[in-house]
């Protein structure tokens, strides 16, 4: 389980394809602290560390992951948000994030608010994926609060620290992002469907 509080950013050092899988080498300041078989969030996607090298680590994404995320569009040199699983004795600063991307969304606009940034995103609504006003949403692994939420779009406000320490600064209109909706909301929606 993750919290959506990004621990570090890395870069896509090398990307190769093996049959239907994508092999990704990530160079990051925490790669040297990772272990083989450890689950790590990469842009909100829970991936298993399969190989280590000085200053970098390798993960594998299967075809199902590539279908549901923006990972297939990743290019060498791009910034990746990284978070290790939450420690049992850690503080819960964000919200419950599983690292299971529900779908991708598209950035519609970015507005500089003179000290913060206002982003608007569009997604494909479904019975399982809902956003409530002032509810939690995970974008590329970052825990954020949604507002102006309507059926297929929402906005988030980004403070300077988040802008500078995650890859949100690379998101522009038309950029595809990974979305993980609040697990509590998904369970409530599922229960409501069972009752109807």
Beta strands, then each sheet from edge to edge (+ up, - down):
strand 1: 8-18
strand 2: 21-28
strand 3: 39-42
strand 4: 45-53
strand 5: 56-61
strand 6: 79-84
strand 7: 103-112
strand 8: 116-122
strand 9: 136-139
strand 10: 142-145
strand 11: 147-150
strand 12: 153-159
strand 13: 176-181
sheet 1: 1+ 2- 5+ 4- 3+ 6- 1+
sheet 2: 10+ 9- 13+ 7- 8+ 12- 11+
end
